[in-house]
Amino acid sequence: MTDYTAMTLHTTEPEYDKHFWNGIRGDMHCWDKLRMGRNTLTGAYALPAAPQKKFRTELEKESLFRRIGTTLHAYRNGSRIFATDGEELSQWVPEGGDIPVSDGIEDFTRYPVESHKLAAMFRMDEDFIRDASFDVESYLIKRLAKNFGKAEEDAFINGTGASMPTGILAEKSGADTVTVNGDLKFDAIHQLYFSVKPEYRLKGYWLMNDETALYLRNLKDDSGNYLWRGAMDTLLGRPVIISQFLPSAEAGKKPIVFGDFSYYWIIPRDTVRIRALKEKFAAFHQIGYLAYEFLDGKLIRPEAVKAIQIAAENEE
């Protein structure tokens, strides 16, 4: 089992940083000096501490849910996490009156957590990597953040829970749905909005793809007013976010989602790690790079986020 405290301290050392990037540039002997940062299952090494921080910053730019969801690192946790869900209100009590006691243990719900593997592999010309003028650190950080960020966004929306996180559109453990028949109308948007409890609407976002957004921009209410406030990109006062991974408005699909996405939890299980593959591509004078993330994602409170589902044709 990885000692994350010792590993984190090890990756902050200047020597670790120096040997790591020399190894990335093709000096395979350097990896022997970085054993504390090695994952024995994958053979990949943790990014040094400072580049790891830069990677997380870049990942937030690329991964939509890293910005609107909640990230909860669970490196040391086992196969479960606990979430609180207490809704009791404080009560006014007269002088000398009894104070009601609620059972705090009922606030906690246990959720199983998996460690799904997300991998990216690419190769580069060895001469290019060894060129002193090439900023290999910035390149790798931005390349991996883009690779992982887009894959995360897709999984957090469409993931099935089998070898990947459970997405908000999953049939099981995904967002609650509001079913509508036929084309999207003004009434359907209102129905979705008010089906979400006020406490979740307060921090709610709309999520849809470009095609659906273009359609809604031309949608008017019964008084002839545009539903979409174009200058502010809002619907019913709440911001609209675009993702290419949402389906279009077709029968049987869920094209629009609304709610408080902070209840979608992203649960990294390990730091990002990279492995250099020199021998595999040696005949081409290239170096390969294999990078891993281990994480899970799940909607902790399905009622906080709801989706419009267009009825299948045989259900109309």
C-alpha positions, 0 to 999 in steps of 0.5 A: 500500500502506498504511503501517501504522506511519505510519497508527497514529501518525496515529490517535493524534493528538488532531486525528485523533480530533476530525476523525473524530468531527466527520465521523461527526456529518455534517461531511463537510469533516473527512474531507479532514484524515484522508487518512492513515487512509483505505483507498483501496479502500473509502474508509473511515477507520480508527477513532482509536487509543483507540476502536479499542482499545475496539472490540477489547475490545467485540468480545471480549465479542461474538465467542466465538472472540476469547476461545477462539481465537488472534488473529494480526494480519497487516496487513503480511503477504502471502498466507501465514503460518507455523505451528510444529508441532514435537513432538520431545522433549529427550533425556537425554545421558550425559557426553561423549555426542552430542546428537541434532540435529533439523531445525528447518525441519521445524517450520514449515508454510505456510498461505495467508491471504486477506483476506475482507471483512465489512461492516455498513451502517446509518443514523441520523437526522441530528438524533439524531447531531448531538445533543450529549447523544448519545454517538455514539462508545460507540454506534458501537463497541458496535453494530459490535462486536455486528454483527461479533462475531456474524458472525465467530462464525457464520463461524468455525463454519460458514464455507466458505472461499469469500469468508469464513473457513474454519469448524471445521465445514467439510468441507475444512480443518475439524475432524476428525470422529467419526461416530456412528449414531442418537441421542447416547449416553454412549458417543459423548461418551466416544468424542469426548473420548478421540479428542482427544489428551491435550495438546489435552484439557488445554485443551479446551472443549465447544461446542454449541447450547442444544438439544444442551446441554439434551439432554446435561443429562439424559444419564446414564452406565451407573451412573446418574450425570449426565454433565453436572455442572450446577453447574459446566457441565462435561462430563468435567471440561471447560467447556461453551460455548454457541453458537447457530450450532452445528447441532442433533443431526440426521442428517448434522449436527455438533452437538458439537465438543471440543478446544483452540480456541487452534489456531483462528487469527483473522487480521485483515488491516486495522484496522476502518474506517468511512465516513459516507454523507451524500448517499445518505440526505440526502433522509431527513435521515439519515446512513448508516454503512458499516464494514469488517473484513478478516480470515481464520480457519482451524483450523491443526491439525485434530486439535486440535479434533474434532466428532461427526458424526451419520451420514446416514440412508442411512449407518446 
